[in-house]
């Protein structure tokens, strides 16, 4: 089924035979400029330049599936449509008159759009696959993929950096505090992101950094504020943290969050809140000026070295306080480190570079992304199997952007892949 959105795309990108165009009354048409998409109420394209029978008109263009849609939409009663110089439709079914009673210049595109273009569009709209263009991806070259995915990853980063800049504003311009909160949120991933955020908001980073030289006090602040030091467990490690927290709690007037905020449901034990809190605490203890270290260095391997650390040995035999388990590594895994770099380090570097106008920092952030491995998950696997390239995390991030903001909502006509397919 032909839609206005399809016709908008065809008109904007000139996906029609644009020589020997004629109005329905036989007037010769030359599209010098199709105009710019109009985001507000009014005609669809503004500032178009159209030549009709050797007379050049500057004005607006309105697009409909059928000519009669002009009347259905009530445009004959709307003063904003008096500036329309050309009515573009898929098929003409009724004559439309302008205010001066003359016939509205109308271009019926049906005869000028190739059947293959219409068939390609129909294939996209009919597809039940969450990747509608799967069967037509062979038309996209490697160079086109590279350009497309580079653009999509910048879209993703630009959207994320807006969140970071809002965080910086909430932190009154304190980038260290904003980094602390962002790192905390990303340590919670989806399941415990809100709990980690509440923890970070309840504990100013200045307090954490003041006690970062003490491993016990750093852990005590984090676990205490998480509401996990309120029980009567008897093991010495727990008692030591509890003792330290009681002192710090009284000193700074801290109020711990409720322990019921933490979610264990459908989590692998290695992702339990206590393990993530211990890993988070270890980073804060080792690198109290982590943000400055990352901003001031240009070593592409540095963030991975800094984040890939192992927490206190207690967590090698515990998933939570009070119950011992068999020994295993509690170190932060490689895939977790990569996600922390992507979602924390790279995004905050991008935001910092845009805020300060420092292109070198942005270049460093993009180098970090290019240096990371292609992310392996159910989404990226499906796209790779369909034919998408897998040259590092830059491409996997672009795929995630496509999936979340284009493919799932079937916004094919807003995606460059559909443009390539329809043009071909």
matplotlib code that plots the C-alpha trace (Angstrom):
import matplotlib.pyplot as plt

x = [0.0, 1.4, 1.7, 2.4, 5.6, 6.8, 5.9, 7.8, 10.8, 10.5, 10.0, 12.9, 15.4, 14.1, 13.4, 11.4, 12.0, 12.6, 12.9, 9.9, 7.7, 4.2, 1.3, -2.0, -3.0, 0.2, 2.3, 6.1, 7.7, 11.3, 12.1, 15.0, 14.8, 12.3, 12.3, 12.9, 10.7, 8.4, 8.3, 5.5, 1.9, 1.4, 2.6, 4.9, 7.9, 8.9, 11.1, 10.8, 11.8, 9.6, 9.5, 6.2, 6.0, 9.2, 7.9, 9.9, 7.9, 9.3, 6.9, 5.7, 4.8, 2.0, 2.0, -0.9, -1.7, -4.7, -5.7, -8.9, -6.9, -6.5, -10.3, -10.4, -7.7, -9.5, -6.6, -9.0, -9.9, -6.4, -4.5, -1.2, -1.8, -2.2, 1.6, 1.5, 3.0, 2.7, 0.4, 2.3, 0.1, 0.5, -2.7, -5.1, -8.7, -10.3, -9.4, -8.4, -8.9, -6.8, -8.3, -8.4, -10.5, -7.6, -6.7, -4.0, -0.8, -0.7, 2.0, 0.8, 4.0, 2.5, 3.7, 7.2, 8.1, 9.7, 7.8, 10.9, 11.0, 7.4, 8.0, 11.0, 9.0, 6.1, 8.6, 9.8, 6.3, 5.1, 8.1, 7.3, 11.0, 12.3, 14.9, 12.6, 15.4, 17.1, 16.3, 17.6, 20.8, 22.8, 22.2, 24.2, 28.0, 30.7, 31.4, 27.8, 27.6, 30.7, 29.1, 25.8, 27.1, 29.5, 26.5, 24.4, 27.0, 27.3, 23.6, 23.8, 26.7, 25.0, 21.9, 23.8, 26.0, 22.9, 22.2, 25.7, 25.4, 22.2, 24.0, 26.8, 24.2, 22.6, 26.0, 26.5, 29.3, 31.3, 32.6, 34.1, 30.7, 28.9, 31.4, 30.9, 27.1, 27.4, 29.8, 27.5, 24.4, 26.2, 27.5, 23.8, 23.2, 19.4, 18.4, 19.9, 20.6, 18.1, 19.4, 23.0, 21.9, 20.1, 23.2, 25.4, 23.0, 23.0, 26.8, 28.7, 31.8, 33.9, 33.3, 34.2, 37.5, 38.4, 38.5, 39.7, 43.1, 41.5, 40.1, 37.9, 36.4, 35.7, 33.9, 32.2, 30.8, 29.5, 28.0, 26.7, 24.9, 23.5, 21.7, 23.7, 25.4, 22.4, 22.4, 24.0, 26.3, 29.3, 32.1, 35.0, 35.0, 31.4, 31.9, 34.9, 32.9, 30.0, 32.2, 33.8, 30.4, 28.9, 31.7, 31.4, 27.6, 27.7, 30.5, 28.7, 25.1, 24.5, 21.2, 21.4, 19.0, 16.6, 18.2, 14.9, 15.9, 18.3, 17.0, 18.4, 15.6, 16.8, 20.5, 23.5, 25.3, 28.3, 26.0, 24.5, 24.4, 27.1, 29.6, 29.0, 29.2, 32.5, 33.9, 32.7, 34.3, 37.6, 37.8, 36.9, 39.6, 42.3, 41.6, 40.1, 40.8, 39.7, 38.0, 41.0, 43.3, 41.1, 40.7, 44.4, 45.8, 45.6, 46.5, 43.8, 44.3, 44.3, 40.5, 40.6, 43.6, 41.9, 38.5, 39.7, 40.4, 39.7, 37.8, 38.6, 39.3, 36.2, 34.2, 36.0, 34.0, 30.8, 28.0, 26.5, 27.3, 27.0, 27.1, 30.3, 30.4, 33.1, 36.0, 35.9, 37.2, 35.4, 37.3, 35.4, 34.9, 36.1, 32.6, 31.6, 34.7, 33.9, 30.3, 31.6, 34.0, 31.3, 28.6, 30.7, 34.1, 33.4, 30.1, 31.5, 34.6, 32.3, 30.3, 33.4, 34.8, 31.6, 31.3, 34.8, 35.2, 38.1, 38.3, 41.3, 39.2, 36.4, 39.0, 40.4, 36.9, 36.2, 39.6, 38.7, 35.4, 37.2, 39.7, 37.0, 35.7, 32.4, 29.7, 28.3, 24.6, 21.3, 20.7, 24.2, 24.4, 21.2, 22.4, 25.8, 24.2, 22.1, 25.1, 26.1, 29.9, 31.4, 34.5, 34.6, 32.4, 31.8, 29.8, 28.0, 26.9, 25.6, 23.6, 22.1, 21.1, 19.5, 17.6, 16.3, 15.4, 14.6, 14.0, 11.8, 9.5, 9.7, 11.1, 12.5, 12.0, 14.1, 17.0, 19.7, 19.5, 16.0, 17.2, 20.0, 17.5, 14.9, 17.5, 18.9]
y = [0.0, 3.4, 5.9, 9.6, 8.7, 6.7, 9.6, 12.0, 9.8, 9.5, 13.3, 14.2, 11.8, 12.2, 8.5, 9.0, 9.7, 13.4, 14.2, 15.0, 15.5, 16.9, 18.1, 16.3, 19.1, 18.6, 21.5, 20.8, 20.5, 20.9, 20.3, 22.7, 22.1, 19.8, 22.0, 21.1, 18.9, 21.0, 19.8, 22.1, 22.3, 23.3, 22.1, 19.2, 20.8, 24.4, 26.7, 24.5, 25.9, 24.5, 25.5, 25.1, 25.8, 27.9, 30.0, 29.5, 29.4, 29.5, 28.2, 25.1, 21.6, 19.4, 15.6, 13.2, 9.7, 11.0, 14.5, 14.2, 14.1, 17.8, 18.2, 15.4, 17.2, 20.6, 22.4, 24.5, 26.3, 26.7, 29.9, 28.2, 26.2, 29.3, 29.2, 25.7, 25.9, 22.2, 19.4, 16.1, 12.9, 9.3, 9.2, 11.9, 11.3, 14.8, 18.3, 20.8, 24.5, 27.3, 30.4, 32.2, 29.3, 28.2, 24.5, 23.5, 22.4, 18.7, 16.1, 12.4, 10.4, 7.0, 6.8, 8.2, 5.8, 2.5, -0.7, -2.1, 0.8, 0.2, -3.5, -2.9, -0.6, -3.2, -5.9, -3.7, -3.0, -6.6, -8.1, -9.6, -10.0, -7.5, -6.8, -5.9, -5.4, -8.8, -10.2, -7.0, -6.4, -7.8, -4.5, -2.6, -2.4, -2.5, 1.2, 2.0, -0.1, 1.8, 5.2, 4.1, 2.6, 5.5, 7.8, 5.6, 5.3, 9.1, 9.3, 6.9, 8.8, 12.1, 11.0, 9.5, 12.5, 14.6, 12.4, 13.0, 16.7, 16.7, 14.7, 17.3, 20.0, 18.2, 17.9, 21.7, 21.3, 18.7, 16.2, 13.9, 13.6, 13.1, 10.4, 8.7, 8.6, 7.5, 4.7, 3.6, 3.5, 1.4, -1.0, -1.8, -2.6, -2.8, -4.8, -2.6, 0.6, 2.6, 1.1, 2.1, 5.6, 6.0, 4.9, 7.3, 10.2, 9.4, 9.5, 12.5, 11.6, 14.0, 11.8, 8.7, 10.2, 11.5, 7.9, 6.2, 5.5, 3.1, -0.1, -0.9, 2.6, 2.7, -0.6, 0.3, 3.5, 1.7, -1.3, 0.8, 3.2, 0.3, -0.8, -4.0, -3.5, -3.5, -7.3, -9.2, -11.5, -12.7, -13.0, -10.7, -9.1, -8.1, -6.8, -4.7, -3.0, -2.5, -0.9, 1.5, 2.4, 3.3, 5.7, 7.3, 7.3, 9.4, 11.6, 12.7, 12.2, 9.5, 7.8, 4.3, 3.2, 0.3, -3.0, -4.1, -1.8, -4.4, -7.0, -10.6, -12.0, -13.8, -12.8, -15.1, -15.1, -13.4, -10.4, -10.3, -6.8, -7.6, -8.7, -5.6, -3.4, -5.0, -4.4, -0.8, -0.3, -1.6, 0.8, 3.7, 2.6, 2.1, 5.2, 8.0, 10.4, 8.0, 10.6, 12.8, 9.9, 9.0, 12.5, 13.4, 10.2, 8.9, 5.3, 3.3, 0.4, 2.4, 2.3, -1.5, -1.7, 0.5, -1.2, -4.8, -5.2, -7.8, -6.9, -8.0, -11.8, -12.2, -12.1, -15.1, -17.3, -15.2, -13.9, -12.0, -11.6, -14.4, -17.4, -19.0, -20.7, -22.5, -20.4, -18.7, -15.5, -12.3, -10.2, -8.0, -9.9, -8.7, -8.2, -6.2, -4.0, -3.4, -2.3, 0.0, 1.6, 2.0, 3.3, 5.3, 6.2, 6.8, 8.7, 11.0, 11.7, 12.6, 14.9, 16.5, 17.1, 18.7, 20.8, 22.1, 22.1, 19.7, 17.7, 15.7, 14.2, 13.2, 11.6, 9.6, 8.4, 7.2, 5.4, 3.6, 2.5, 1.2, -0.6, -2.7, -6.0, -6.5, -7.0, -10.5, -10.6, -11.9, -8.7, -8.2, -11.9, -11.7, -8.6, -10.1, -13.3, -11.2, -9.6, -6.7, -6.2, -7.0, -4.9, -3.9, -2.2, 0.8, -1.4, -3.3, 0.0, 1.2, -2.0, -1.6, 2.0, 0.7, -2.1, 0.1, 3.3, 2.1, -1.6, -2.4, 0.5, -0.2, 3.3, 2.0, 5.2, 7.1, 4.7, 5.1, 1.3, 1.7, 4.7, 2.5, -0.3, 1.9, 3.8, 0.5]
z = [0.0, -1.0, 1.9, 2.2, 4.0, 1.0, -1.4, 0.9, 0.6, -3.2, -3.6, -1.3, -2.8, -6.4, -6.7, -9.9, -13.5, -13.2, -16.9, -19.1, -16.1, -16.8, -14.7, -15.2, -17.7, -19.8, -18.4, -18.4, -15.0, -13.8, -10.2, -9.6, -5.8, -4.0, -0.9, 2.7, 4.9, 6.9, 10.5, 11.7, 10.7, 7.0, 3.6, 3.6, 1.8, 2.1, -0.1, -3.2, -6.6, -9.4, -13.1, -14.7, -18.4, -18.2, -15.3, -12.1, -8.9, -5.3, -2.7, -1.0, -2.1, -0.6, -1.0, -0.9, -2.0, -4.0, -5.1, -3.2, 0.1, -0.3, 0.4, 3.0, 5.0, 4.7, 3.1, 0.9, 4.2, 5.5, 4.6, 5.1, 1.9, -0.3, -0.9, -2.5, -6.0, -6.8, -5.5, -5.7, -5.6, -6.4, -8.5, -9.6, -8.9, -8.7, -9.9, -7.2, -7.6, -6.1, -4.4, -7.8, -9.2, -11.4, -11.4, -8.9, -10.7, -9.9, -10.6, -10.5, -9.7, -10.3, -13.9, -13.0, -10.2, -11.4, -10.6, -8.9, -6.5, -5.5, -5.2, -3.0, -0.7, -0.6, 0.4, 3.3, 4.6, 4.3, 6.1, 9.4, 10.3, 12.9, 10.2, 7.3, 4.8, 5.4, 1.9, 0.2, 2.0, -0.9, -2.6, 0.0, -0.7, 2.0, 1.5, 1.9, 5.1, 6.4, 5.8, 7.2, 10.4, 11.0, 10.9, 13.2, 15.8, 16.0, 16.4, 19.3, 21.0, 20.4, 22.2, 25.1, 25.6, 26.1, 29.1, 30.4, 30.0, 32.0, 34.6, 34.7, 35.1, 38.0, 39.6, 39.2, 36.7, 38.7, 36.1, 38.7, 40.4, 37.1, 36.2, 39.5, 39.1, 35.5, 36.3, 39.2, 36.9, 34.4, 37.0, 37.7, 34.0, 33.4, 36.4, 39.1, 37.4, 39.4, 42.7, 41.8, 40.8, 44.1, 45.9, 44.0, 44.7, 48.4, 48.7, 47.4, 45.5, 47.6, 50.6, 48.7, 47.3, 50.8, 52.1, 48.9, 50.3, 52.8, 51.1, 54.1, 54.4, 50.6, 50.7, 53.9, 52.4, 49.3, 51.1, 54.0, 51.7, 49.8, 53.0, 53.2, 56.6, 58.8, 59.7, 62.6, 60.6, 62.7, 60.1, 60.7, 57.3, 57.6, 61.1, 60.0, 57.3, 59.6, 62.2, 59.7, 58.2, 61.6, 62.2, 58.7, 58.8, 62.0, 60.8, 57.6, 58.6, 55.9, 55.4, 53.9, 51.2, 51.7, 51.0, 49.2, 46.3, 45.0, 42.5, 42.4, 40.2, 37.0, 37.6, 37.4, 40.8, 39.2, 38.5, 42.0, 43.5, 46.2, 43.5, 41.4, 44.5, 45.5, 42.0, 42.0, 45.4, 44.2, 41.3, 43.5, 46.0, 43.4, 41.2, 43.2, 40.2, 37.5, 35.4, 35.2, 34.5, 31.5, 30.2, 30.4, 28.8, 25.2, 25.8, 24.0, 26.4, 29.6, 30.4, 30.1, 32.4, 35.0, 35.0, 34.8, 38.6, 41.2, 44.4, 48.0, 48.3, 50.5, 47.3, 45.8, 48.2, 48.7, 46.4, 49.4, 53.0, 55.5, 53.2, 51.9, 48.5, 46.5, 45.4, 41.9, 40.4, 41.3, 38.8, 36.4, 33.2, 29.8, 28.4, 31.5, 31.2, 27.5, 28.3, 31.1, 28.6, 26.0, 28.2, 30.7, 29.5, 25.8, 26.3, 29.0, 26.9, 24.0, 26.3, 27.7, 24.3, 23.0, 26.2, 26.0, 22.2, 22.4, 19.2, 20.5, 23.3, 20.9, 18.5, 21.5, 22.4, 18.9, 18.9, 22.1, 20.4, 17.3, 19.5, 21.3, 20.1, 18.3, 20.9, 21.0, 21.9, 20.4, 18.5, 17.0, 16.1, 14.1, 12.1, 11.5, 10.1, 7.8, 6.3, 8.4, 8.9, 12.4, 12.5, 16.2, 18.7, 16.5, 14.2, 17.0, 18.6, 15.3, 14.9, 18.3, 17.3, 14.1, 15.9, 18.8, 16.9, 13.3, 12.8, 15.8, 15.0, 11.2, 10.5, 7.3, 5.3, 7.9, 7.4, 4.8, 4.0, 2.7, 0.7, -0.9, -1.6, -3.2, -5.3, -6.6]

ax = plt.figure().add_subplot(projection="3d")
ax.plot(x, y, z, "-o")
ax.set_aspect("equal")
plt.show()
